[in-house]
Amino acid sequence: MAQRVRITDVSPRDGLQNEPLAVDGSPVPTADKLRLIEMLAASGVDEIELTSFVHPKWVPQLADAADLLMLVAERFAGKQAGIDRPVFSVLIPNDKGMQRLIEVNTQAQDRFGNPIVDRIALFTAASETFSQKNTNASIEETLTRFDPVLDLAHRAGLGVRGYVSCVIECPFEGPISPSQIADVSSRLWELGKHRGLDEIDLGDTIGKGTAGTTQAMLTAVQQELPREARLTLHLHDTFGNAAECVRTALDMGITSFDSAAGGLGGCPFASTDSTRAPGNIDTALLVRTCTDAGYKGSIDTTKLAPASAFALSLKNQTARSSSSSSSALIETHRENGILHIRLDRASKRNAQTPEMLTQLDAAINAATEQDRVILLSGNGPTFCAGFDLSLCKDDETALDALLTGLSRVVQSLRTASQPVVVAIHGAAVAGGCALIGGADVIVATRDAKMGYPVVKLGISPAVNAPFIARAGEQHATSGARDVFLDPTLHTAEDFAHRTGIAIELVDDHDKLTRRAMDIAQSLASKPPNALAQTKHWLSEIDGSLTDAQRGLDVSLSLTTNDEVTSLLPHVWSERKK
């Protein structure tokens, strides 16, 4: 019998806390937060972290905590935690926050017959600097602050989860030793084990974890804590490695994970001047990763998909109100088992932005069991012109965001259970060409232009190299190298010849559309489990996913290089002519 995993969705709290306020200063509407919680509950998620009683000055998006909890109490009145509703938890920063929660639970008890919050979460860090910046207190001081909170929670009959942040790296200190993480986890456990604490939640706050570093960290913590301490992994998918870390954790006996619908979130204090705060692992990706590894859970993916889409709409809502960027940058629809995903920024030749890549990644991970095939294409005259480098003019973090977003998308395509068909017309340049690294079947018009001209700007296409090189292994020492090192654009026919990648060629756009649909329909008619297992096996043996982080690291290491910073301005000046 398949072993069961437990999933806590943190999108209403961790997913929304870092979202910017609207132009008029308003947060995400409380009614929308309630709707997200209702949709997540309907999907069957085990636990939902609803909100936090942190001071509104620091996290204004959560200023409505008490009002939201009373709405949730009314909506789920008469329902029992873990039976006909999820377990509900709230993040508590201090004893004042705990007092506020007790007041709300008392009001819910009086009005609806039951308290609404079942568990609280406390948080400390394995990094002194992060602890100071996040809580204005040292690690020791945060643990001391927990004492009265634990007493109050214990008397109220509440369960307790203890977060430990920065369990791989700190955005300010760099790598954190496994022994330090184990020590803080042990101290937290000893402090709360007799007062309701039953879970240590290990947070990879900036998403730097790999299979190796995750294994080392978990080994140290498991050696320090007793078996009765439930270990949970809280992953941020900054560099697209979260699924790899989940698989490692499963192999080590960890079966409890946090995630966020649509991959929302990230700590508002984890950003530095050059690095954007990352988002959580998408709940859909977590479910798929666990299922592919032979584990089962309680989530209905057909009900999770609309919850993920709604979560992203809340993110896009704040983005629309704080900038002039368009909302939907991709277009999706479902037809006879085919999930159609189209890049939809035709006026800019579908040039990629961080938001487009975020939406694309979410759409891929929102695929359900009813989606037998993913068909990726582009609206307008061009499939994809690569990165929108104009964004780099006023934002020094944009290039990093584009590279990491692209890496996540390609890996999501590669690890999707569904076969991926990519249809290319016009041009697939740089980041656009990189998308074929996630394809199982590629169809292109014969004259479509493909290649990596960004090398002449000092930008390395190494982020995509493992997928392309492995796809044409026998050519990797000759033609494929030439494609990566030479900025020349090639026709699809020449690109296929040079790299050894199988690309089916057609004469024009109309034939491309028909042929891509024929292939997708044929694949959709095949037994889905056999296709999924075969695809997973092929990814395992080619090793490209293992090398994906190395490729991204190479690309990121060059983004502050003098060559890049000196050459990019020429792009803007040339485009003005």
C-alpha positions as CSV (number, residue, x, y, z in Angstrom):
1,M,0.0,0.0,0.0
2,A,1.3,3.4,-0.9
3,Q,2.5,5.6,2.0
4,R,0.6,8.8,2.6
5,V,2.0,12.3,2.6
6,R,0.6,15.2,4.6
7,I,0.4,18.6,2.9
8,T,-0.1,22.0,4.5
9,D,-1.0,24.8,2.1
10,V,0.4,28.1,3.3
11,S,-0.8,30.3,0.4
12,P,-3.4,32.4,2.4
13,R,-0.6,33.4,4.8
14,D,2.9,32.9,3.4
15,G,1.6,33.1,-0.2
16,L,0.0,36.6,0.2
17,Q,2.0,38.3,2.9
18,N,4.6,39.7,0.5
19,E,2.1,40.9,-2.1
20,P,2.2,44.7,-2.7
21,L,-0.8,46.8,-1.7
22,A,-3.0,48.3,-4.3
23,V,-2.4,51.9,-5.5
24,D,-5.1,53.0,-3.0
25,G,-3.3,51.2,-0.2
26,S,-5.8,48.3,0.1
27,P,-4.8,44.7,0.6
28,V,-6.2,41.6,-1.1
29,P,-9.9,41.7,-0.2
30,T,-10.8,39.6,2.8
31,A,-13.6,38.0,0.8
32,D,-11.1,36.8,-1.8
33,K,-8.9,35.3,0.9
34,L,-12.0,33.4,2.2
35,R,-12.8,32.1,-1.3
36,L,-9.2,30.8,-1.7
37,I,-9.5,29.0,1.7
38,E,-12.8,27.5,0.6
39,M,-11.3,26.3,-2.6
40,L,-8.3,24.8,-0.9
41,A,-10.5,23.1,1.6
42,A,-12.6,21.6,-1.2
43,S,-9.4,20.2,-2.8
44,G,-8.8,18.0,0.3
45,V,-5.6,19.6,1.5
46,D,-4.7,18.4,5.0
47,E,-4.0,21.7,6.7
48,I,-4.2,25.4,5.7
49,E,-2.2,28.1,7.3
50,L,-4.8,30.9,7.3
51,T,-3.1,34.1,8.4
52,S,-0.8,35.6,11.0
53,F,-1.2,38.1,13.9
54,V,2.0,39.9,13.0
55,H,1.7,43.6,13.4
56,P,0.1,45.3,10.3
57,K,2.9,47.8,10.2
58,W,5.3,44.9,9.1
59,V,2.9,42.8,7.0
60,P,-0.1,45.0,6.0
61,Q,-1.6,42.3,3.7
62,L,-2.5,40.4,6.9
63,A,-4.0,43.3,8.8
64,D,-7.5,41.6,8.5
65,A,-6.5,38.5,10.4
66,A,-9.3,38.6,13.0
67,D,-12.0,39.5,10.5
68,L,-10.8,36.7,8.2
69,L,-10.8,34.1,11.0
70,M,-14.4,35.0,11.9
71,L,-15.5,34.6,8.3
72,V,-13.8,31.2,8.2
73,A,-15.4,30.2,11.5
74,E,-18.9,31.1,10.1
75,R,-18.2,29.3,6.8
76,F,-17.0,26.1,8.5
77,A,-19.3,26.1,11.5
78,G,-20.1,22.7,12.8
79,K,-17.4,21.0,10.8
80,Q,-14.6,19.0,12.5
81,A,-10.9,19.5,11.8
82,G,-9.4,16.5,10.0
83,I,-12.8,15.0,9.3
84,D,-15.0,17.4,7.2
85,R,-12.6,20.3,7.0
86,P,-8.8,20.8,7.0
87,V,-6.9,21.5,10.1
88,F,-6.6,25.3,10.4
89,S,-3.4,27.0,11.7
90,V,-2.2,30.6,12.3
91,L,1.3,32.0,12.6
92,I,1.9,33.7,16.0
93,P,4.8,36.1,16.5
94,N,4.5,36.8,20.2
95,D,2.3,36.6,23.3
96,K,0.2,39.6,22.1
97,G,-0.6,37.8,18.9
98,M,-1.5,34.7,21.0
99,Q,-3.9,36.7,23.1
100,R,-5.6,38.0,20.0
101,L,-6.0,34.5,18.7
102,I,-7.5,33.3,21.9
103,E,-10.0,36.2,21.8
104,V,-11.0,35.2,18.2
105,N,-11.3,31.5,19.1
106,T,-13.5,32.4,22.1
107,Q,-15.7,34.6,19.9
108,A,-16.0,31.8,17.3
109,Q,-16.9,29.3,20.1
110,D,-19.6,31.7,21.4
111,R,-21.1,32.4,18.0
112,F,-20.7,29.2,16.0
113,G,-20.2,26.5,18.6
114,N,-16.5,25.7,18.0
115,P,-13.1,27.6,18.0
116,I,-11.8,27.9,14.4
117,V,-8.0,27.7,14.8
118,D,-6.6,24.3,15.8
119,R,-2.9,24.9,15.7
120,I,-0.4,27.7,15.9
121,A,3.0,28.1,14.3
122,L,6.0,29.8,15.9
123,F,9.1,30.8,14.0
124,T,12.8,31.1,14.6
125,A,15.8,30.8,12.4
126,A,19.1,29.0,12.1
127,S,20.8,32.3,11.1
128,E,21.5,35.0,13.7
129,T,21.4,37.8,11.1
130,F,18.1,36.6,9.5
131,S,16.6,36.3,13.0
132,Q,17.5,39.8,13.8
133,K,16.2,41.2,10.5
134,N,13.0,39.1,10.6
135,T,12.1,39.4,14.3
136,N,14.4,42.1,15.7
137,A,15.7,39.5,18.1
138,S,18.5,36.9,18.4
139,I,17.8,33.2,18.1
140,E,18.0,32.9,21.9
141,E,15.6,35.8,22.4
142,T,13.1,34.3,20.0
143,L,13.1,31.0,21.9
144,T,12.7,32.9,25.2
145,R,9.7,34.8,23.7
146,F,8.1,31.4,22.9
147,D,7.8,30.5,26.6
148,P,4.6,32.4,27.4
149,V,3.1,31.7,24.0
150,L,3.6,27.9,24.5
151,D,1.9,28.1,28.0
152,L,-1.1,29.9,26.5
153,A,-1.4,27.5,23.6
154,H,-1.1,24.5,25.9
155,R,-3.9,25.8,28.2
156,A,-6.0,26.5,25.1
157,G,-5.5,23.0,23.8
158,L,-3.8,24.1,20.6
159,G,-1.2,22.1,18.7
160,V,2.1,23.8,17.9
161,R,4.3,23.8,14.8
162,G,7.8,25.3,15.2
163,Y,9.4,26.8,12.1
164,V,13.2,27.0,11.7
165,S,14.1,29.3,8.8
166,C,17.3,29.3,6.6
167,V,18.0,25.6,6.9
168,I,20.2,25.6,3.8
169,E,21.4,29.1,3.3
170,C,20.8,32.6,4.7
171,P,20.4,35.6,2.3
172,F,22.8,37.5,4.5
173,E,25.2,34.9,5.9
174,G,25.4,32.3,3.2
175,P,25.4,28.5,3.8
176,I,24.3,27.4,7.3
177,S,26.0,24.3,8.8
178,P,23.7,21.3,9.3
179,S,24.9,21.1,12.9
180,Q,23.6,24.6,13.6
181,I,20.2,23.7,12.1
182,A,20.1,20.5,14.2
183,D,21.0,22.5,17.3
184,V,18.3,25.1,16.9
185,S,15.7,22.4,16.0
186,S,16.6,20.5,19.1
187,R,16.4,23.5,21.4
188,L,13.0,24.4,19.9
189,W,11.8,20.8,20.4
190,E,12.9,20.6,24.0
191,L,11.3,23.9,24.8
192,G,7.9,22.9,23.5
193,K,7.6,19.1,23.5
194,H,5.5,19.0,26.7
195,R,3.4,22.0,25.7
196,G,1.8,20.9,22.4
197,L,4.8,21.1,20.0
198,D,4.7,18.1,17.8
199,E,6.2,19.3,14.5
200,I,9.5,21.0,13.5
201,D,9.1,22.7,10.1
202,L,12.4,23.2,8.3
203,G,12.3,26.1,5.9
204,D,14.6,26.5,2.9
205,T,13.9,30.2,3.0
206,I,15.7,31.3,-0.2
207,G,15.4,28.1,-2.1
208,K,19.1,27.2,-2.4
209,G,18.6,23.6,-1.5
210,T,19.8,20.7,-3.6
211,A,19.5,17.0,-3.1
212,G,22.9,16.9,-1.5
213,T,22.5,19.8,0.9
214,T,18.9,18.7,1.8
215,Q,20.1,15.3,2.6
216,A,23.0,16.6,4.8
217,M,20.6,18.9,6.7
218,L,17.9,16.3,7.3
219,T,20.5,13.7,8.4
220,A,21.8,16.1,11.0
221,V,18.3,17.0,12.3
222,Q,17.1,13.4,12.3
223,Q,20.1,12.3,14.4
224,E,19.4,15.0,16.9
225,L,15.6,14.8,17.3
226,P,13.5,11.8,18.6
227,R,11.3,9.8,16.3
228,E,8.1,11.3,17.7
229,A,9.1,14.7,16.4
230,R,7.4,15.1,13.0
231,L,9.7,16.8,10.5
232,T,8.1,18.9,7.8
233,L,9.9,20.4,4.8
234,H,9.0,24.0,3.8
235,L,10.6,24.6,0.3
236,H,10.9,27.7,-1.8
237,D,11.4,26.9,-5.5
238,T,13.7,29.8,-6.4
239,F,16.0,27.8,-8.6
240,G,13.6,25.0,-9.6
241,N,15.1,22.4,-7.3
242,A,12.2,22.0,-4.9
243,A,10.9,18.8,-6.5
244,E,14.4,17.3,-6.4
245,C,14.5,18.1,-2.6
246,V,11.1,16.6,-2.1
247,R,12.2,13.3,-3.7
248,T,15.3,13.3,-1.4
249,A,13.2,13.9,1.7
250,L,10.8,11.1,0.7
251,D,13.7,8.8,0.4
252,M,14.7,9.8,4.0
253,G,11.3,9.1,5.4
254,I,9.9,12.6,5.4
255,T,6.2,12.6,4.5
256,S,5.1,16.1,5.6
257,F,5.5,19.1,3.4
258,D,4.4,22.8,3.1
259,S,3.4,24.3,-0.3
260,A,1.4,27.2,-1.8
261,A,-1.3,27.1,-4.5
262,G,0.1,28.6,-7.7
263,G,3.6,28.8,-6.1
264,L,2.7,32.0,-4.3
265,G,4.7,33.5,-1.6
266,G,8.1,34.0,-0.1
267,C,9.4,35.8,3.0
268,P,9.2,39.6,2.7
269,F,12.4,39.9,4.7
270,A,14.4,37.4,2.5
271,S,15.1,39.9,-0.3
272,T,18.5,41.5,-0.7
273,D,19.4,44.4,-3.0
274,S,20.2,41.9,-5.8
275,T,17.9,38.9,-5.1
276,R,14.1,38.8,-5.1
277,A,12.2,36.9,-2.4
278,P,11.3,33.5,-3.8
279,G,8.0,31.7,-3.9
280,N,6.9,28.4,-2.3
281,I,6.8,25.1,-4.1
282,D,3.6,24.9,-6.0
283,T,1.1,22.6,-4.3
284,A,0.3,21.0,-7.7
285,L,4.0,20.3,-8.3
286,L,4.3,18.9,-4.8
287,V,1.4,16.6,-5.3
288,R,2.7,15.4,-8.7
289,T,6.2,14.8,-7.3
290,C,4.9,12.7,-4.4
291,T,2.5,10.8,-6.7
292,D,5.2,10.0,-9.2
293,A,7.4,8.7,-6.3
294,G,4.6,6.2,-5.4
295,Y,3.1,8.2,-2.5
296,K,-0.6,9.1,-2.1
297,G,-2.3,12.1,-0.5
298,S,-5.7,13.5,0.1
299,I,-5.8,16.2,-2.6
300,D,-8.1,16.1,-5.6
301,T,-6.0,17.7,-8.4
302,T,-9.1,18.5,-10.4
303,K,-10.3,20.7,-7.5
304,L,-6.8,22.0,-6.8
305,A,-6.4,23.4,-10.3
306,P,-9.1,26.1,-10.0
307,A,-7.7,27.0,-6.5
308,S,-4.2,27.5,-8.0
309,A,-5.6,29.6,-10.8
310,F,-7.6,31.8,-8.3
311,A,-4.5,32.1,-6.1
312,L,-2.5,33.4,-9.1
313,S,-5.3,35.8,-9.9
314,L,-4.9,37.4,-6.5
315,K,-1.2,37.9,-7.2
316,N,-1.9,39.3,-10.6
317,Q,-4.5,41.6,-9.1
318,T,-1.9,43.3,-6.9
319,A,0.5,43.4,-9.8
320,R,-2.1,45.2,-12.0
321,S,-2.8,47.7,-9.3
322,S,0.8,48.5,-8.7
323,S,2.2,48.6,-12.2
324,S,1.0,49.2,-15.8
325,S,1.9,45.6,-16.9
326,S,-0.8,43.5,-18.5
327,S,-2.4,40.8,-16.5
328,A,-2.6,37.6,-18.5
329,L,0.5,36.9,-20.5
330,I,-0.4,33.3,-21.4
331,E,-3.7,31.9,-22.6
332,T,-4.9,28.4,-21.6
333,H,-7.9,26.2,-22.5
334,R,-8.7,22.6,-22.4
335,E,-10.0,20.5,-25.2
336,N,-10.5,16.7,-25.4
337,G,-7.7,15.9,-22.9
338,I,-5.3,18.5,-24.3
339,L,-4.2,21.4,-22.2
340,H,-3.4,24.2,-24.6
341,I,-1.0,26.8,-23.3
342,R,-0.2,29.8,-25.6
343,L,2.3,32.6,-25.0
344,D,0.1,35.7,-25.3
345,R,2.3,38.8,-25.6
346,A,2.2,39.0,-29.4
347,S,2.8,42.7,-29.6
348,K,6.2,42.0,-28.0
349,R,6.8,38.9,-30.1
350,N,6.0,36.9,-26.9
351,A,9.2,38.1,-25.2
352,Q,9.5,36.6,-21.8
353,T,9.0,38.6,-18.6
354,P,9.3,37.2,-15.0
355,E,5.6,37.4,-14.7
356,M,5.0,35.5,-17.9
357,L,7.3,32.8,-16.7
358,T,5.6,32.7,-13.4
359,Q,2.2,32.3,-15.1
360,L,3.6,29.7,-17.5
361,D,5.1,27.7,-14.7
362,A,1.8,27.8,-12.7
363,A,-0.2,26.7,-15.8
364,I,2.0,23.7,-16.3
365,N,1.8,22.7,-12.7
366,A,-2.0,23.2,-12.6
367,A,-2.4,20.3,-15.2
368,T,-4.8,17.7,-13.8
369,E,-5.3,14.0,-14.4
370,Q,-7.9,14.9,-17.1
371,D,-5.1,16.7,-19.0
372,R,-3.5,14.0,-21.1
373,V,-1.1,16.2,-23.1
374,I,0.3,19.7,-22.9
375,L,0.5,21.6,-26.2
376,L,2.7,24.8,-26.0
377,S,2.6,27.4,-28.7
378,G,2.6,31.1,-29.2
379,N,0.1,33.7,-30.5
380,G,1.1,36.2,-33.2
381,P,3.8,35.9,-35.8
382,T,6.6,34.6,-33.5
383,F,6.7,31.7,-31.0
384,C,9.0,33.5,-28.6
385,A,11.7,36.1,-29.0
386,G,13.4,35.2,-25.8
387,F,13.9,37.5,-22.8
388,D,12.5,41.0,-22.7
389,L,15.9,42.6,-22.0
390,S,14.4,46.1,-21.8
391,L,13.4,45.1,-18.3
392,C,17.1,45.0,-17.3
393,K,17.5,48.7,-18.0
394,D,16.0,49.9,-14.7
395,D,16.0,46.7,-12.7
396,E,19.3,45.0,-11.9
397,T,17.5,41.9,-10.6
398,A,15.5,41.3,-13.7
399,L,18.0,39.1,-15.5
400,D,18.4,36.8,-12.5
401,A,14.6,36.6,-12.3
402,L,14.3,35.8,-16.0
403,L,17.0,33.1,-15.8
404,T,15.6,31.4,-12.7
405,G,12.0,31.7,-14.0
406,L,13.0,30.0,-17.3
407,S,14.9,27.2,-15.5
408,R,11.8,26.5,-13.4
409,V,9.5,26.4,-16.5
410,V,11.8,24.0,-18.4
411,Q,12.1,21.7,-15.4
412,S,8.3,21.8,-14.9
413,L,7.8,20.8,-18.5
414,R,10.4,18.0,-18.1
415,T,8.8,16.7,-14.9
416,A,5.2,17.0,-16.0
417,S,3.4,13.7,-16.1
418,Q,1.9,14.7,-19.4
419,P,3.8,14.5,-22.7
420,V,4.7,18.0,-23.9
421,V,4.3,19.0,-27.5
422,V,5.9,22.3,-28.6
423,A,4.9,24.0,-31.8
424,I,7.4,26.6,-33.1
425,H,6.8,29.2,-35.8
426,G,8.5,32.5,-36.8
427,A,11.3,32.3,-34.3
428,A,12.4,30.6,-31.0
429,V,15.2,32.8,-29.8
430,A,17.4,32.3,-26.7
431,G,14.8,31.9,-23.9
432,G,12.2,30.9,-26.5
433,C,14.6,28.3,-27.9
434,A,15.2,27.1,-24.3
435,L,11.6,26.0,-24.0
436,I,12.2,23.1,-26.4
437,G,14.4,21.6,-23.6
438,G,11.1,20.7,-21.9
439,A,9.5,19.2,-24.9
440,D,8.9,15.6,-25.7
441,V,7.8,16.3,-29.2
442,I,8.8,19.3,-31.3
443,V,7.1,20.5,-34.5
444,A,8.4,23.5,-36.3
445,T,7.9,25.4,-39.6
446,R,10.9,24.7,-41.8
447,D,12.0,28.3,-41.9
448,A,11.5,29.1,-38.2
449,K,14.7,30.8,-36.8
450,M,16.3,29.1,-33.7
451,G,19.4,29.8,-31.7
452,Y,21.1,31.7,-28.9
453,P,22.2,35.1,-30.0
454,V,22.4,36.3,-26.4
455,V,26.0,34.9,-26.2
456,K,27.1,38.1,-28.0
457,L,25.7,40.0,-25.0
458,G,27.7,38.0,-22.5
459,I,24.6,36.0,-21.3
460,S,25.3,32.3,-21.1
461,P,22.7,29.8,-22.4
462,A,24.1,27.3,-19.9
463,V,20.7,27.4,-18.1
464,N,19.3,25.3,-21.0
465,A,22.4,23.4,-22.1
466,P,21.9,20.1,-20.2
467,F,18.5,19.6,-21.8
468,I,19.6,20.4,-25.4
469,A,22.9,18.6,-25.2
470,R,21.4,15.4,-23.7
471,A,18.7,15.4,-26.3
472,G,21.3,15.2,-29.0
473,E,23.9,13.3,-27.1
474,Q,25.8,12.0,-30.0
475,H,26.2,15.5,-31.5
476,A,27.2,17.2,-28.2
477,T,30.8,17.5,-29.0
478,S,30.2,19.2,-32.4
479,G,27.0,20.7,-33.7
480,A,25.3,21.3,-30.3
481,R,28.4,23.1,-29.0
482,D,28.4,25.3,-32.1
483,V,24.8,26.2,-31.5
484,F,25.5,27.4,-27.9
485,L,28.7,29.2,-28.7
486,D,27.8,30.9,-32.0
487,P,25.2,33.7,-31.9
488,T,24.0,32.9,-35.4
489,L,20.3,32.1,-35.8
490,H,19.6,28.8,-37.7
491,T,16.6,27.6,-39.5
492,A,14.7,24.8,-37.6
493,E,16.0,22.3,-40.2
494,D,19.6,23.4,-39.7
495,F,19.2,23.6,-35.9
496,A,17.8,20.0,-35.8
497,H,20.7,18.8,-38.0
498,R,23.4,20.5,-35.8
499,T,22.0,19.4,-32.4
500,G,20.7,16.0,-33.2
501,I,17.3,16.9,-31.7
502,A,14.3,15.3,-33.4
503,I,12.2,18.2,-34.8
504,E,9.3,17.4,-37.2
505,L,9.3,20.0,-40.0
506,V,6.3,21.4,-41.8
507,D,6.0,24.0,-44.5
508,D,3.8,26.7,-43.0
509,H,1.9,27.8,-39.9
510,D,-1.4,26.2,-40.9
511,K,0.2,22.9,-41.4
512,L,2.1,23.4,-38.1
513,T,-1.2,23.9,-36.2
514,R,-2.8,20.8,-37.8
515,R,0.2,18.6,-37.2
516,A,0.7,19.6,-33.6
517,M,-2.9,18.9,-32.9
518,D,-2.7,15.5,-34.6
519,I,0.2,14.5,-32.5
520,A,-1.4,15.8,-29.3
521,Q,-4.7,14.0,-30.0
522,S,-2.8,10.8,-30.7
523,L,-0.9,11.0,-27.5
524,A,-4.1,11.9,-25.6
525,S,-5.6,8.6,-26.7
526,K,-2.8,6.5,-25.2
527,P,-2.8,5.1,-21.6
528,P,-1.7,8.1,-19.4
529,N,0.1,6.1,-16.7
530,A,2.3,4.3,-19.3
531,L,3.3,7.6,-20.9
532,A,4.0,9.3,-17.5
533,Q,6.2,6.4,-16.3
534,T,8.1,6.2,-19.6
535,K,8.7,10.0,-19.5
536,H,9.9,9.8,-15.9
537,W,12.2,6.9,-16.7
538,L,13.7,8.8,-19.7
539,S,14.4,11.8,-17.6
540,E,16.1,9.6,-15.0
541,I,18.4,8.0,-17.4
542,D,19.5,11.1,-19.4
543,G,20.6,12.9,-16.2
544,S,19.6,16.4,-17.5
545,L,17.6,17.3,-14.4
546,T,20.6,16.6,-12.2
547,D,22.7,19.0,-14.2
548,A,20.0,21.7,-14.4
549,Q,21.2,23.5,-11.3
550,R,24.8,23.6,-12.5
551,G,23.6,25.2,-15.8
552,L,21.6,27.8,-13.9
553,D,24.5,28.6,-11.6
554,V,26.8,29.2,-14.6
555,S,24.2,31.6,-16.2
556,L,23.6,33.4,-12.9
557,S,27.3,33.8,-12.2
558,L,27.7,35.9,-15.3
559,T,24.8,38.3,-14.7
560,T,26.9,40.9,-12.9
561,N,29.9,40.3,-15.2
562,D,31.4,43.5,-16.7
563,E,30.7,42.1,-20.2
564,V,27.0,41.9,-19.5
565,T,26.7,45.3,-17.8
566,S,28.6,47.0,-20.6
567,L,26.9,45.2,-23.5
568,L,23.2,45.4,-22.5
569,P,22.9,49.2,-22.8
570,H,23.7,48.8,-26.5
571,V,20.6,46.6,-26.9
572,W,18.4,49.5,-25.7
573,S,20.2,52.1,-27.8
574,E,19.9,49.9,-30.9
575,R,16.2,49.3,-30.4
576,K,15.6,53.0,-30.2
577,K,17.0,53.6,-33.7
